[in-house]
Amino acid sequence: MERLMLNFYKGKRVFVTGHTGFKGSWLCKILANAGAQVTGYSLNPPTNPNLFEIANIEGDIKSVIGDIRDFDLLKKTFDEAQPEIVLHLAAQPIVRDSYKMPAYTYETNVMGTVNILECVRQSDCVKSFLNVTTDKVYENKEWQWGYRENEPLDGFDPYSNSKSCSELVTHSYKNSFFADGRVAISTARAGNVIGGGDFANDRIIPDCVRALEKGEDIIVRNPHSTRPYQHVLEPLFAYLMIAKAQYEDIKFADYYNVGPDECDCVTTGELVDLFVKYADSKINWINKSEKNAVHEANFLKLDCSKLKAVFGWKPHWHVTEAVEKTVEWSRCYMEKGDVRKCMDKQIEEFLASRI
């Protein structure tokens, strides 16, 4: 199914915001491999090192470095690209950073969404628009079952709340400016992603990789927090599936959760145990829960039955395979191997697999 989907993207003009980030880099690699004409618009890569430069993604696409808050440059880049499909990933994505920079977080995540939707509104080339948000958009009641798409949106912290606002902005534009159906508009609310090439601060798997590289113990802040972990390729292929389906038939334009099965919603401590196992390392992890730490959700799951019912979608890899692939890529990088080849290999293995 996915291979046929990729054939659809051959020759398509695709505009990706946030293309220099972890997810954006993997997405551009998939699209470039499929023969799409990709234009990326984003700030410089957010970390050093970063996947965008390590894997030379810039050589695969047209890359424009710019701020999503800069409407004039965004509009100029957009008009030159004349995209048929827009995938909006640009964001300030770190919960703890949103407490340090709340205004910047809202400017980027809310007004950035307004800006890209304004570009779409003022054009006549776009047929399919997908806004990528997060599982954290929901009002979190710390209950044991997964949130559904019709649950109230009310993220707690500035990051989560700004993404809730981004959802509402998208809903408003869809119901007002695009009520005539000329552009199919969806949002995708994805669970936590892991995979090779994530070097972000304050994320557990990048912290594990850094500890492995240095031969140090892994510091774990919230070992009992439960999250829906999935390999980065899972949501990316779901985004491409949604964007294609609504391009061909607007009835598929909707709001979708994208996450793993319930068996792959694990605690941070369990995730770290898996990492240590597949890294075959002597490193240990240390519970260092912080006093007076900023609020982060303790328990969070998604109900993805809608995505499964509408598209017949299901995950390809369990969390065990996701961690194994992450360690494989990280080893390749640390041993100065060919990370592009490793990415291509993992994409092919993903396409060939099904749970």
Stockholm file with secondary structure:
# STOCKHOLM 1.0

chainA/1-355         MERLMLNFYKGKRVFVTGHTGFKGSWLCKILANAGAQVTGYSLNPPTNPNLFEIANIEGDIKSVIGDIRDFDLLKKTFDEAQPEIVLHLAAQPIVRDSYKMPAYTYETNVMGTVNILECVRQSDCVKSFLNVTTDKVYENKEWQWGYRENEPLDGFDPYSNSKSCSELVTHSYKNSFFADGRVAISTARAGNVIGGGDFANDRIIPDCVRALEKGEDIIVRNPHSTRPYQHVLEPLFAYLMIAKAQYEDIKFADYYNVGPDECDCVTTGELVDLFVKYADSKINWINKSEKNAVHEANFLKLDCSKLKAVFGWKPHWHVTEAVEKTVEWSRCYMEKGDVRKCMDKQIEEFLASRI
#=GR chainA/1-355 SS CHHHHHHHHTTCEEEEETTTSHHHHHHHHHHHHHTCEEEEEECSCSSSSCHHHHTTGGGTSEEEECCTTCHHHHHHHHHHHCCSEEEECCCCCCHHHHHHCHHHHHIIIIIHHHHHHHHHHTCSCCCEEEEECCGGGBCCCCCSSCBCTTSCBCCSSHHHHHHHHHHHHHHHHHHTTTTTSSSEEEEEEECCEECTTCCCTTCHHHHHHHHHHHTCCEEESCTTCEEECEETHHHHHHHHHHHHHHHHCGGGCSEEEECCCGGGEEEHHHHHHHHHHHHTCCCCEEECCCTTCCCCCSBCCBCCHHHHHHHCCCCSSCHHHHHHHHHHHHHHHHTTCCHHHHHHHHHHHHHTCCC
#=GC SS_cons         CHHHHHHHHTTCEEEEETTTSHHHHHHHHHHHHHTCEEEEEECSCSSSSCHHHHTTGGGTSEEEECCTTCHHHHHHHHHHHCCSEEEECCCCCCHHHHHHCHHHHHIIIIIHHHHHHHHHHTCSCCCEEEEECCGGGBCCCCCSSCBCTTSCBCCSSHHHHHHHHHHHHHHHHHHTTTTTSSSEEEEEEECCEECTTCCCTTCHHHHHHHHHHHTCCEEESCTTCEEECEETHHHHHHHHHHHHHHHHCGGGCSEEEECCCGGGEEEHHHHHHHHHHHHTCCCCEEECCCTTCCCCCSBCCBCCHHHHHHHCCCCSSCHHHHHHHHHHHHHHHHTTCCHHHHHHHHHHHHHTCCC
//
